[in-house]
């Protein structure tokens, strides 16, 4: 018989929501009720080639990411934005990206459609530092011209975007799809995760390869197989889960042969992914020699371990113990330490999921001193607070568990301000989804709750409303393209760029919910948030273009 209280409610909720748990070694996978993705599966009928983009290390920071004079422009409407349209086209290969770096989605196939032409007329074209009323003419998935009053023939499909914003599609720099983690596996794979991304206005993402056995080559091979389900463009970062001479040599192969040039190091997760300062210093030196970008998960792993032990001794075993065991000061300390080590060897540093004022202030000081440091907040840290971790319902509280933790009210507003001022550069999601049954693995011990929240579908919707329209494009698309050397092919509305285009209109309303989102997770940390709804038909077919209309969320 089930007992009373938080635990009983959680177990009953899992029994109600789930079907079968299949045990595969140490990994538990939920076989849950299949969500209908009928509208998104239409992407596979007339879809384009899906590519994995490579990076060239010598070109990092070619486009400056600091010292840019931001232009004043129209602020976002208080009701935020609505995603009205995406155009997904057949895109010809470019000599800029070698075949080895291109992945083709099995479920998407290869488009055989003839030449496609589209004119987006009369919209306000928004790039990172400028906006103008202009037409956008597209052929075969490439933007050919951006200027007022473009004249076209009868063979061109014309879309009227008058009164709407025409923007580059979002690029999410931080995702975890089909990843094994904490005795479980993320519920979203490369199809469902990318379907959610496309539904939310993101047209490219960069996922982290997490090698299970430490081998970078084996890890990449595994993720290349996983990514065959892809239905949109993507790239890879490589996580380093141990450090030795073999891994050092494999980093050279990643950069020189595999097109991966960004490497993530963990300063947390003691006993598994964490590497100590001596090894971190060696890894940073290796990144410098390769011209690669070092990335860090910045938390003091030794102190977190002590904090977890202390919480358990005090009998604090629920989700609130997760936040209490890894306070902001530990994130700030690790961020400062990583910055100093990177500065010591003179290599650029990218700090992932900046969640606290403490970490943000360390990044601000470093950038003011001239160090090359990039700060990436994630949308959950910008708009949520940690009060949910104390919810009496375990499933509700557990769905907010991620690392570093979502912080107390005040941190998010400070991060928003830092983002608008350029102290922080771009917004990711750290999309890493688990369902309620998987989260319940930690019902007796918060240390066993799989860490991760959703966000890939919501990121483009959940900006603060306090930034300008041009800054919105900068932090959701352009800066990521610049940092990872795919600008201006991505992240811009200009001649020669890929036609990854979204058209946004601030009208109507809807409510975000796990019942209607496209992730396979049965929970959503933005449940109940109000948003805006598109008025155009959900799907349309324009001569080889797949059109998806979707919604936007109000902050």
PARO-765114 format. One record per residue (C-alpha): x negated, y, z negated. Coordinates in steps of 0.001 Angstrom, whole numbers, plus 524288, in hexadecimal, padded with zeros to 5 digits. Example, Ala and Ser with C-alpha at 12.3 -4.5 7.8 and 13.67 -1.06 7.14 Angstrom:
BEGIN
7CFF47EE6C7E188;7CA9A7FBDC7E41C;
//
This chain:
BEGIN
800008000080000;7FB2F80D7E80355;7F832816717F7FF;7FC58824697F5F5;7F6478315B7F9A4;7ECFB835BA80453;7E77E828298073B;7F4C2821B080899;7F9B782C6381197;7EDA182B3C81A1B;7EE8481C8181B7B;7FCF981D1C81E97;7FA83827CE828A8;7F04381F6182F44;7F93F8138F82F9D;803EE81BC0835A1;7FB6D8224083FEE;7F23C817788442E;7F3A180A7184AE7;7E8258014684942;7DA62802BD84411;7D09D7FA5C84B61;7C3C17F7B784485;7B8147F74084DC1;7ABE27F5378458B;7AAF9800F983CAB;7B3208096A845A3;7C1C080ABD84365;7C98480F1A84F22;7D7BA8129484E76;7E05E80CE1858FF;7EAB98174685846;7F6C881A7D85FD6;7F2A081F5D86D29;7F5BA82D9E86F95;7FB79830B487CCC;7F1D28390388449;7F9E1838BB89099;7F794846DE89420;7E8EE84644891D1;7E78283950898DE;7EB778406B8A516;7DDB6845D28A4AA;7D960838768A96E;7E1C9838A28B596;7DBE8844008BD06;7D0018469C8B4EE;7C29A84B648B849;7B5798454A8B5ED;7B1A18461D8A7B5;7A39E84A128A52A;79A118492789A09;791BD8554989A1D;7832D855278978B;77B5985FBF890E1;76DD1864878948D;7665B867C288834;75DBC8723388E16;769BB87A59890ED;76F3087B1C8833E;770FC8892A87EF6;76EE588DD888CE5;77B618957B88AB4;7798289D0C87DE3;782BD8995487306;77F9D8A4EA86A69;77E3F8B36186C59;7897C8B3DC8761E;791038C09887665;79F358BC96874F1;7A9178C4F987C03;7B5568C9C087552;7C17A8C3D487B55;7CFB28C0D4878DC;7D1BC8B94086C1D;7D91E8AC7B86C83;7E7B58ADF486A43;7EB918AB3A85C3C;7F35889F9186111;7E70A89A2286765;7E70D89415874F7;7EE4F88A0687CE3;7E8008807E88601;7F016880CB8925C;7E84B8796189C7C;7DC588715B89F3C;7D7FA86E668AD15;7D060861AE8AE60;7CA44860878BBAE;7C19A8577F8C388;7B3F185CC88C184;7A8D7859F08CAC2;79BCE855EB8C4FA;791498601F8C350;782CF85E238C543;780ED864E28B835;78524858768B14B;77EB684BA38B52A;786F383F548B6E9;78125839208AAB7;787EF843438A290;7956C8418E8A867;79F6E838BD8A206;7AB7D8341B8A943;7B7B8831078A189;7BCE48239A8A50B;7CAB88278E8A1C5;7C986833E88A9C1;7C40F82E7D8B64B;7BECC837058C13C;7C777840C18C7ED;7C90B83F2F8D675;7D15E84B448D849;7CE77854598E376;7CA5B862748E201;7D24C869708D795;7D4298780A8D716;7DA1B880258CC48;7DBD488EA98C9E8;7DE998934D8BC0E;7E4098A0C38BE63;7E5058ACFD8B626;7E0598A7E08A908;7D7078AE4B89F8C;7CA508A6F88A1B6;7C2EC8A5EA894E4;7B4808A2B4893A8;7ABD88A38B887AE;7A87A8B1F188918;7B2418B78A892A7;7C0408B6B889758;7C70F8BB928A39D;7D3AD8B9C58AB12;7CFEF8B1828B6C9;7D3518A5E08BF38;7CBCD8990F8BE45;7CA58890F18CAA3;7C6AC882968C94F;7C2BD8786D8D371;7BFCA86A368D03B;7BE7B86CF28C1C9;7B4C0878188C341;7B7CC886788C13E;7B50388D408CE29;7B8CD89B438CB35;7BD3F8A3F08BFFD;7C23D8B14D8C428;7CEE18B8F98C5AC;7D8348B6D88D108;7D2948AA8F8D727;7D9AE8A7298E3CE;7DBD0898C58E6FF;7E27C890798F13C;7EEB98884A8F076;7E6F087C118ECEC;7E370881998DF82;7EB9887F378D34D;7EDF188C068CC29;7F05A88D1D8BD83;7F4E589A178B7F8;7ED8189CFC8AB4C;7F2258AAFF8A9B9;7F1F38AEE589B70;7EA348A2E289773;7DBFD8A046893EF;7D3E48980F89D5D;7C894891FC895D4;7BE1C88777896F5;7C1F987A85890DA;7BD02877D088343;7B0768704A8809B;7AFF186914873A1;7A1C18676286F3F;7A48585DD38642E;7ACBD851688651B;7AC468434E8606D;7B41B83A1E8691C;7B42282B488679F;7AA2B82C0185C8F;7A77A821BC85229;7A68782853844EB;7A84E8251A8367A;7AD2781743838AE;7B70981B5A842DC;7B7EE821798504B;7BDB982E2185543;7CB6B82C1185A70;7C974834808669E;7C16E82EF9871CD;7BCAF8363D87DD4;7CA038359488443;7D2FD8397487926;7C96B8437B873D9;7C78F849C98810B;7D62E84944883A0;7D80B850FE8771F;7CD5785A6E87B47;7D39F85CF68886A;7E0D485EE2881F5;7DA988696D879A9;7D338870F088423;7C5C386AC8882BF;7C06C8660488FC1;7B3088611088B6A;7AD2385BFB87EC3;7A00A85746879A2;7A08B84AE48717D;79674845A3867F5;790368388F86AE4;78EC28320185D93;785938264C85F0C;78A2D81B3585651;77CD0814C585512;77473820F185698;7707881E3E864B2;7734F829F286D50;77333821E2879C6;77CB0817DB8746A;785328229486EF1;785E7829B987BE8;7890981D2688320;7944D81A8A879D5;799C48284187B60;7987D827E388A1F;7A17681C0E889E0;7AAF5822CF880B2;7AB5582EEF88935;7AFE88278389538;7BDB082A9889075;7BB128391989243;7C495841ED8996B;7BCF884EB089878;7AF00853A9898D1;7A695850D288CF0;798B5850D8887E4;7910384A3987D17;788FA84E5887160;780B5843CC86AE6;781188416985C42;7749883C97855DE;77869832EE84B38;76A9082ED4847A5;75CE5833BC84ACC;7510C82C1C84F5E;747C882BA085AF1;75152823B38631C;75BDE82E058617A;751E9838A186485;74E8E831EE87167;75CE582FDF8748C;75F4A83E6D872D2;755DB840A387E0F;75DC18375488680;76A6283E2C882C8;7650E84B5E8870A;75D2F84747892EF;765F683CA98988F;7737D83CDD89277;776FC84B3D8927E;7791784C59883CE;771E28577A87D66;778A985A5687082;775E9852068648E;77D46851F9857B9;776C184F0B84AB5;77DF784C0383E1C;779DA8524983158;7853884B4382AAE;78A8083D3E829C3;77FCA83811820ED;77D27829B682342;78206829D98314B;77FA78352783AC2;777F183E7483215;7699184147834D9;7609A8481A82B32;7595D854EC82D15;74CB384E898317A;753888473883C65;75C1B852E383FB6;74FED85B17841A2;74A3C850C884ACB;7570D850438523F;7574E85F0A853DF;7496485EA98591A;74DA885469862E9;7590785CE086753;74FC6868438694D;74666860258717A;7519685B6487A15;758588688587B59;7643B86249874F7;76E238684986BC5;76E118639E85DA6;77B51862DD856F7;77DD98607184889;788D685C0583FBE;784C78649C8345B;7883885F9E826C8;77EC585BD181BF6;780A484D1A81C61;779CB84A5080F80;7822F8542D80841;78E9B84F4C80EEA;78B498418380A73;789C48467B7FC86;7967C84E107FD99;79DCE8420580224;7985683A057F6E8;79C69844897ED4B;7AA5E8451D7F290;7AC0D836667F15C;7A6DF836BE7E361;7B1018411F7E034;7BBBF838C47E60B;7BE28841F27F17F;7C04B8382B7FC6F;7CA2983F5580519;7C7A3847D68111F;7C515853BA8088A;7B8C384CD7803DC;7B37184DC3811A4;7B36A85C9F8116B;7AED185D8680351;7A32C854A8805FA;79DBA85CB981142;79FD486B4680E17;79C1D8767C81731;78F1C878CA8104E;78A3786B9A81542;78DB386F3B82331;7870F87C60821A9;77AB48766881BE3;7795386C67826C3;77BF4876A283135;7714787F5A82B9E;767CD873E982ADC;76A6486FA6838E2;768C687D8F83DCE;75BC687F08836CB;756928721E83BFF;75AE287555849DF;754E1882CC8489C;7483B87CC68439E;7469E874FF85040;74CD087FD885883;757E08780385E71;7660687C668605E;7702B876CE85716;77EB58742E858AE;78669872BC84C00;792AE86AAD84E41;79FB286C6D84727;79C658787783F11;7A6DC877E183478;7A2C988176829DE;79EDD88F6882722;79253889DE8214F;78E148839F82E21;792AB88F0C8365E;78AAB898B582E6D;77E51890A38304B;7809F8909183EF8;7830689F3283EDF;776468A1E5837B0;76EAC89929840F1;7741789F6984D32;7716A8AD10847F6;7634A8A8FC845C0;762178A4CA853FC;763548961285297;76AB588E9485D0C;775FB888D085557;7837E8856785A6B;78EFC8840C85122;79ACC87BDE854E6;7A6D087CD084C3A;7B1EB8736284EEF;7C0218770385001;7C42B86FF084385;7BA63877E783BBA;7BF4B88485841B1;7CDC38830683EDC;7CFC9878E78340A;7CC74878DB82589;7C9AC86E1981BBF;7D66086F1D81418;7DBDD8638981B9D;7D1A585A85815A8;7D8EC85BAE808B4;7E603857B180E8B;7EC7584D2680608;7EF34844EA8121F;7E2C283D648155A;7E52B83C6B82408;7E79B84AFD824FB;7DB5784E2D81D3E;7D2B284408823DA;7D568848D583192;7CDE58555982E2A;7C17E84E2E82A06;7B5F0851B5832AE;7A7A48552783095;7A3AD85F6C82D61;7B0BB8613682683;7BAFA86B36829FD;7B829876518208A;7C00387ECD81742;7C7E788A3481C6B;7BEE2895608201A;7B47888D8582700;7BCA488C6B8335F;7BF1889B0983447;7B09E89DBB83277;7AD448941B83D3A;7B74D89A8784627;7B0E68A7B1843D0;7A3648A20B84666;7A85389C1D85301;7AE168A8F1857B5;7A1538B01A854B2;798B08A61C85B92;7924C8A0F484F31;79839893DC852DE;79886890CF86146;7A2AF886BF8654D;7ADD987E7186027;7AE0686F998601C;7B76B865E085A14;7AFCA85A6085482;7BB94852AF8598A;7BA36845B98525E;7C78383F8B85045;7CBDD8348684766;7D9D283069844B4;7E03982F6B83768;7DD43820EC835F2;7CED88234983854;7CEBD82EBC82EDD;7D4F5825B6824AE;7C85A81DC682450;7C42F827D681A2E;7D06C827D0811F2;7C8BC8237B805E6;7BC3182ACF80927;7BB1F8375F8110F;7AD92833178158A;7B421828D481E1C;7BDA38320A824EC;7B94F8330383333;7B5078411883544;7BB538487584073;7C6A1850C78454A;7CD1A853CB85244;7CB278604C85A04;7C7E085DE786849;7D5E7860C586C65;7D7E286C03862ED;7CAF387370863FB;7CEC487C8B86F16;7DB4A87FCD867E3;7D64B8821585A33;7CD9E88DF685B3F;7CFE78983C850D8;7D6B78A23B85955;7CCBD8AC418548C;7C35E8AB018600F;7C45F8B14B86D68;7C88D8A9DE87976;7BABE8AA7F87EE7;7B50C8A5778722B;7BEF189A6787289;7B9288961587F8E;7AB6B897FD87A62;7ACE188F5786E64;7B569884B187480;7AE7C8831F88182;7A3AA88C238863A;799EB88B2C87AFE;79A7D87C6287B47;797F287C6D889EA;78C678859888827;7864687E5787CC9;7871287138883A0;782EC87630890FB;78F6F87454898C6;79268882D289A80;79762888618A3A1;79C3087BAA8A95F;7A47687A8F89D22;7A92688522893ED;7AC1E88FA789DF0;7B62C894208A7DA;7AD318983D8B2E0;7A9D8894358C0BD;7A2A8887398C0C6;7A7AC882B88B384;7AFA48765E8B1C8;7BE2D879288B200;7C061874D08A3FC;7CAC187F2B8A203;7D515881BA897C6;7DFE088BCE898E0;7E516890E988C00;7F1BD897F9888F0;7F64589CB887B71;8047E8985E87B9A;80DC188E6787556;80BC688583869AE;809788777E86546;804F086FF98595C;7F880867E78594A;7FA3785A1D8542E;7F43B84C9985404;800EF8482B85A48;7FE1984FD386698;7EF538511A8676D;7E74A848AC870AC;7DD858432386702;7DFF48352B86295;7DF1D839638546B;7EBCD8390584CB8;7E8278455484528;7E49E85346848C0;7DE1085D0A83FB3;7E5728681F84671;7F2C5861C984481;7FDCE86BB484495;7F61987736849E6;7FE5587FB5852C9;7FA4B882698609D;7FE978870986DEC;8049687EEB878A9;802BC87F7088759;80EAF8813888FCB;809C987B0789C5F;80CBF86CBD89FCF;804208633489862;7FE4085D418A489;7FD72861328B2AC;7F62D85CC28BEB7;7EFE1867338C70E;7E958860A88D283;7DF85858808CB0A;7DF52860978BE98;7E42585AD28B203;7EAD78654D8AA0C;7ECF68646B89B89;7F48086E7A893DB;7F2F386E848854C;7F42E876B387950;7EC8987F3187016;7EC588804986174;7EDF988C6A85926;7E44388E5F84E23;
//
